[in-house]
Amino acid sequence: MEKNQKIGCTVTSCKYNDKPYQQCQLEQIIVTPIQGCDTKQPDESMCSSYKHENSKK
């Protein structure tokens, strides 16, 4: 990943979301395909790096 690259995120429940700026604070995210989903739309994948803002890990 390039040093100046930013990952926008509007999932406000994620603990890594810098909410005022709608940016992911992680240096790297993992995007995973959803099994059995073949819609050719964004819902075929999800951010596997998601953690709820109240999770301990």
N, CA, C and O atoms as a Tinker XYZ file with bonds, in Angstrom:
   228  protein
     1  N      0.843000   -1.172000    0.000000    73     2
     2  CA     0.000000    0.000000    0.000000    64     1     3
     3  C      0.894000    1.243000    0.000000    63     2     4     5
     4  O      1.890000    1.306000    0.721000    81     3
     5  N      0.535000    2.190000   -0.788000    73     3     6
     6  CA     1.305000    3.430000   -0.829000    64     5     7
     7  C      1.119000    4.206000    0.471000    63     6     8     9
     8  O      0.068000    4.123000    1.106000    81     7
     9  N      2.134000    4.953000    0.859000    73     7    10
    10  CA     2.084000    5.669000    2.136000    64     9    11
    11  C      0.950000    6.692000    2.213000    63    10    12    13
    12  O      0.405000    6.912000    3.294000    81    11
    13  N      0.589000    7.310000    1.118000    73    11    14
    14  CA    -0.434000    8.351000    1.152000    64    13    15
    15  C     -1.833000    7.837000    0.831000    63    14    16    17
    16  O     -2.778000    8.622000    0.756000    81    15
    17  N     -1.970000    6.531000    0.642000    73    15    18
    18  CA    -3.279000    5.978000    0.321000    64    17    19
    19  C     -4.171000    5.998000    1.556000    63    18    20    21
    20  O     -3.706000    5.733000    2.665000    81    19
    21  N     -5.452000    6.310000    1.369000    73    19    22
    22  CA    -6.417000    6.341000    2.461000    64    21    23
    23  C     -7.588000    5.432000    2.124000    63    22    24    25
    24  O     -7.956000    5.278000    0.959000    81    23
    25  N     -8.166000    4.834000    3.154000    73    23    26
    26  CA    -9.316000    3.964000    2.974000    64    25    27
    27  C    -10.514000    4.654000    3.608000    63    26    28    29
    28  O    -10.579000    4.806000    4.828000    81    27
    29  N    -11.460000    5.070000    2.778000    73    27    30
    30  CA   -12.669000    5.697000    3.280000    64    29    31
    31  C    -13.586000    4.648000    3.882000    63    30    32    33
    32  O    -13.640000    3.520000    3.391000    81    31
    33  N    -14.308000    5.001000    4.940000    73    31    34
    34  CA   -15.213000    4.063000    5.595000    64    33    35
    35  C    -16.366000    4.829000    6.221000    63    34    36    37
    36  O    -16.156000    5.805000    6.941000    81    35
    37  N    -17.589000    4.381000    5.944000    73    35    38
    38  CA   -18.766000    5.001000    6.540000    64    37    39
    39  C    -19.442000    4.077000    7.543000    63    38    40    41
    40  O    -20.566000    4.347000    7.967000    81    39
    41  N    -18.772000    2.983000    7.934000    73    39    42
    42  CA   -19.317000    2.048000    8.926000    64    41    43
    43  C    -18.987000    2.602000   10.311000    63    42    44    45
    44  O    -17.919000    2.327000   10.859000    81    43
    45  N    -19.895000    3.370000   10.861000    73    43    46
    46  CA   -19.615000    4.086000   12.105000    64    45    47
    47  C    -19.507000    3.166000   13.315000    63    46    48    49
    48  O    -18.973000    3.585000   14.342000    81    47
    49  N    -19.993000    1.928000   13.235000    73    47    50
    50  CA   -19.885000    1.018000   14.377000    64    49    51
    51  C    -18.522000    0.352000   14.462000    63    50    52    53
    52  O    -18.242000   -0.335000   15.444000    81    51
    53  N    -17.656000    0.536000   13.453000    73    51    54
    54  CA   -16.339000   -0.098000   13.462000    64    53    55
    55  C    -15.377000    0.706000   14.330000    63    54    56    57
    56  O    -15.295000    1.928000   14.207000    81    55
    57  N    -14.644000    0.012000   15.213000    73    55    58
    58  CA   -13.724000    0.695000   16.123000    64    57    59
    59  C    -12.567000    1.361000   15.398000    63    58    60    61
    60  O    -11.919000    2.236000   15.971000    81    59
    61  N    -12.284000    0.977000   14.148000    73    59    62
    62  CA   -11.167000    1.546000   13.392000    64    61    63
    63  C    -11.579000    2.751000   12.545000    63    62    64    65
    64  O    -10.740000    3.346000   11.869000    81    63
    65  N    -12.855000    3.113000   12.576000    73    63    66
    66  CA   -13.345000    4.235000   11.780000    64    65    67
    67  C    -13.065000    5.547000   12.511000    63    66    68    69
    68  O    -13.542000    5.757000   13.626000    81    67
    69  N    -12.293000    6.423000   11.881000    73    67    70
    70  CA   -12.081000    7.776000   12.385000    64    69    71
    71  C    -13.292000    8.588000   11.939000    63    70    72    73
    72  O    -13.277000    9.223000   10.884000    81    71
    73  N    -14.335000    8.557000   12.755000    73    71    74
    74  CA   -15.653000    9.032000   12.365000    64    73    75
    75  C    -15.706000   10.453000   11.795000    63    74    76    77
    76  O    -16.381000   10.659000   10.787000    81    75
    77  N    -15.032000   11.438000   12.385000    73    75    78
    78  CA   -15.132000   12.782000   11.804000    64    77    79
    79  C    -14.629000   12.851000   10.354000    63    78    80    81
    80  O    -15.083000   13.687000    9.572000    81    79
    81  N    -13.691000   11.968000   10.009000    73    79    82
    82  CA   -13.096000   11.995000    8.677000    64    81    83
    83  C    -13.540000   10.832000    7.795000    63    82    84    85
    84  O    -13.176000   10.773000    6.621000    81    83
    85  N    -14.329000    9.898000    8.354000    73    83    86
    86  CA   -14.810000    8.711000    7.639000    64    85    87
    87  C    -13.651000    7.976000    6.960000    63    86    88    89
    88  O    -13.711000    7.660000    5.772000    81    87
    89  N    -12.588000    7.707000    7.741000    73    87    90
    90  CA   -11.425000    6.999000    7.228000    64    89    91
    91  C    -11.069000    5.848000    8.159000    63    90    92    93
    92  O    -11.204000    5.953000    9.378000    81    91
    93  N    -10.613000    4.751000    7.567000    73    91    94
    94  CA   -10.143000    3.605000    8.336000    64    93    95
    95  C     -8.762000    3.920000    8.894000    63    94    96    97
    96  O     -7.885000    4.392000    8.171000    81    95
    97  N     -8.573000    3.657000   10.183000    73    95    98
    98  CA    -7.302000    3.954000   10.831000    64    97    99
    99  C     -6.282000    2.830000   10.678000    63    98   100   101
   100  O     -5.124000    3.015000   11.051000    81    99
   101  N     -6.670000    1.676000   10.144000    73    99   102
   102  CA    -5.733000    0.577000    9.964000    64   101   103
   103  C     -4.812000    0.842000    8.782000    63   102   104   105
   104  O     -5.216000    1.474000    7.806000    81   103
   105  N     -3.580000    0.365000    8.866000    73   103   106
   106  CA    -2.651000    0.486000    7.743000    64   105   107
   107  C     -2.974000   -0.532000    6.656000    63   106   108   109
   108  O     -2.614000   -0.340000    5.495000    81   107
   109  N     -3.643000   -1.600000    7.026000    73   107   110
   110  CA    -4.009000   -2.648000    6.067000    64   109   111
   111  C     -5.364000   -3.210000    6.466000    63   110   112   113
   112  O     -5.638000   -3.384000    7.653000    81   111
   113  N     -6.212000   -3.496000    5.487000    73   111   114
   114  CA    -7.479000   -4.165000    5.758000    64   113   115
   115  C     -7.517000   -5.466000    4.965000    63   114   116   117
   116  O     -6.790000   -5.634000    3.986000    81   115
   117  N     -8.367000   -6.375000    5.400000    73   115   118
   118  CA    -8.577000   -7.633000    4.690000    64   117   119
   119  C     -9.992000   -7.614000    4.133000    63   118   120   121
   120  O    -10.957000   -7.444000    4.877000    81   119
   121  N    -10.110000   -7.789000    2.825000    73   119   122
   122  CA   -11.404000   -7.856000    2.155000    64   121   123
   123  C    -11.637000   -9.309000    1.765000    63   122   124   125
   124  O    -10.781000   -9.941000    1.145000    81   123
   125  N    -12.806000   -9.835000    2.134000    73   123   126
   126  CA   -13.115000  -11.251000    1.951000    64   125   127
   127  C    -14.352000  -11.409000    1.079000    63   126   128   129
   128  O    -15.307000  -10.646000    1.225000    81   127
   129  N    -14.353000  -12.388000    0.171000    73   127   130
   130  CA   -15.554000  -12.633000   -0.614000    64   129   131
   131  C    -16.631000  -13.318000    0.238000    63   130   132   133
   132  O    -16.321000  -14.099000    1.138000    81   131
   133  N    -17.870000  -13.020000   -0.054000    73   131   134
   134  CA   -18.989000  -13.686000    0.608000    64   133   135
   135  C    -19.296000  -14.949000   -0.179000    63   134   136   137
   136  O    -19.573000  -14.890000   -1.377000    81   135
   137  N    -19.248000  -16.085000    0.490000    73   135   138
   138  CA   -19.472000  -17.376000   -0.162000    64   137   139
   139  C    -20.876000  -17.452000   -0.772000    63   138   140   141
   140  O    -21.861000  -17.090000   -0.129000    81   139
   141  N    -20.952000  -17.920000   -2.001000    73   139   142
   142  CA   -22.239000  -18.136000   -2.662000    64   141   143
   143  C    -22.923000  -16.871000   -3.131000    63   142   144   145
   144  O    -24.091000  -16.920000   -3.519000    81   143
   145  N    -22.244000  -15.749000   -3.110000    73   143   146
   146  CA   -22.839000  -14.486000   -3.537000    64   145   147
   147  C    -22.242000  -14.111000   -4.895000    63   146   148   149
   148  O    -21.048000  -13.831000   -4.998000    81   147
   149  N    -23.077000  -14.107000   -5.931000    73   147   150
   150  CA   -22.605000  -13.805000   -7.282000    64   149   151
   151  C    -23.503000  -12.745000   -7.916000    63   150   152   153
   152  O    -24.120000  -12.983000   -8.954000    81   151
   153  N    -23.569000  -11.578000   -7.284000    73   151   154
   154  CA   -24.457000  -10.516000   -7.756000    64   153   155
   155  C    -23.767000   -9.527000   -8.688000    63   154   156   157
   156  O    -24.425000   -8.712000   -9.335000    81   155
   157  N    -22.421000   -9.603000   -8.756000    73   155   158
   158  CA   -21.627000   -8.632000   -9.518000    64   157   159
   159  C    -21.806000   -7.215000   -8.973000    63   158   160   161
   160  O    -21.696000   -6.235000   -9.710000    81   159
   161  N    -22.086000   -7.121000   -7.666000    73   159   162
   162  CA   -22.262000   -5.855000   -6.965000    64   161   163
   163  C    -21.320000   -5.828000   -5.752000    63   162   164   165
   164  O    -20.748000   -6.862000   -5.410000    81   163
   165  N    -21.144000   -4.671000   -5.094000    73   163   166
   166  CA   -20.246000   -4.595000   -3.941000    64   165   167
   167  C    -20.585000   -5.553000   -2.799000    63   166   168   169
   168  O    -19.725000   -5.848000   -1.969000    81   167
   169  N    -21.831000   -6.042000   -2.746000    73   167   170
   170  CA   -22.199000   -6.943000   -1.647000    64   169   171
   171  C    -21.548000   -8.324000   -1.762000    63   170   172   173
   172  O    -21.778000   -9.182000   -0.909000    81   171
   173  N    -20.740000   -8.550000   -2.803000    73   171   174
   174  CA   -20.022000   -9.816000   -2.934000    64   173   175
   175  C    -18.805000   -9.871000   -2.024000    63   174   176   177
   176  O    -18.181000  -10.924000   -1.896000    81   175
   177  N    -18.461000   -8.773000   -1.399000    73   175   178
   178  CA   -17.296000   -8.745000   -0.522000    64   177   179
   179  C    -17.638000   -8.012000    0.766000    63   178   180   181
   180  O    -18.640000   -7.304000    0.859000    81   179
   181  N    -16.766000   -8.206000    1.763000    73   179   182
   182  CA   -16.939000   -7.502000    3.027000    64   181   183
   183  C    -15.580000   -7.265000    3.672000    63   182   184   185
   184  O    -14.607000   -7.952000    3.359000    81   183
   185  N    -15.519000   -6.299000    4.563000    73   183   186
   186  CA   -14.273000   -5.992000    5.257000    64   185   187
   187  C    -14.122000   -6.955000    6.430000    63   186   188   189
   188  O    -14.858000   -6.870000    7.413000    81   187
   189  N    -13.171000   -7.861000    6.320000    73   187   190
   190  CA   -12.944000   -8.828000    7.393000    64   189   191
   191  C    -12.147000   -8.236000    8.546000    63   190   192   193
   192  O    -11.964000   -8.898000    9.567000    81   191
   193  N    -11.676000   -7.020000    8.406000    73   191   194
   194  CA   -10.936000   -6.353000    9.477000    64   193   195
   195  C    -11.876000   -5.647000   10.456000    63   194   196   197
   196  O    -11.428000   -5.087000   11.457000    81   195
   197  N    -13.174000   -5.675000   10.164000    73   195   198
   198  CA   -14.165000   -4.993000   11.004000    64   197   199
   199  C    -14.142000   -5.505000   12.435000    63   198   200   201
   200  O    -14.130000   -6.714000   12.666000    81   199
   201  N    -14.137000   -4.606000   13.376000    73   199   202
   202  CA   -14.325000   -4.902000   14.792000    64   201   203
   203  C    -15.314000   -3.882000   15.324000    63   202   204   205
   204  O    -15.190000   -2.688000   15.050000    81   203
   205  N    -16.309000   -4.354000   16.096000    73   203   206
   206  CA   -17.284000   -3.426000   16.683000    64   205   207
   207  C    -16.559000   -2.512000   17.652000    63   206   208   209
   208  O    -15.621000   -2.941000   18.325000    81   207
   209  N    -16.975000   -1.272000   17.731000    73   207   210
   210  CA   -16.273000   -0.288000   18.538000    64   209   211
   211  C    -16.220000   -0.657000   20.022000    63   210   212   213
   212  O    -15.383000   -0.126000   20.752000    81   211
   213  N    -17.085000   -1.546000   20.476000    73   211   214
   214  CA   -17.074000   -1.954000   21.884000    64   213   215
   215  C    -16.345000   -3.288000   22.100000    63   214   216   217
   216  O    -16.322000   -3.792000   23.223000    81   215
   217  N    -15.749000   -3.869000   21.045000    73   215   218
   218  CA   -15.043000   -5.145000   21.218000    64   217   219
   219  C    -13.719000   -4.932000   21.919000    63   218   220   221
   220  O    -13.089000   -3.884000   21.775000    81   219
   221  N    -13.302000   -5.924000   22.674000    73   219   222
   222  CA   -12.077000   -5.796000   23.460000    64   221   223
   223  C    -10.826000   -6.071000   22.662000    63   222   224   225
   224  O     -9.761000   -5.586000   23.044000    81   223
   225  N    -10.891000   -6.828000   21.562000    73   223   226
   226  CA    -9.712000   -7.152000   20.759000    64   225   227
   227  C     -9.665000   -6.337000   19.509000    63   226   228
   228  O     -8.737000   -6.480000   18.713000    81   227
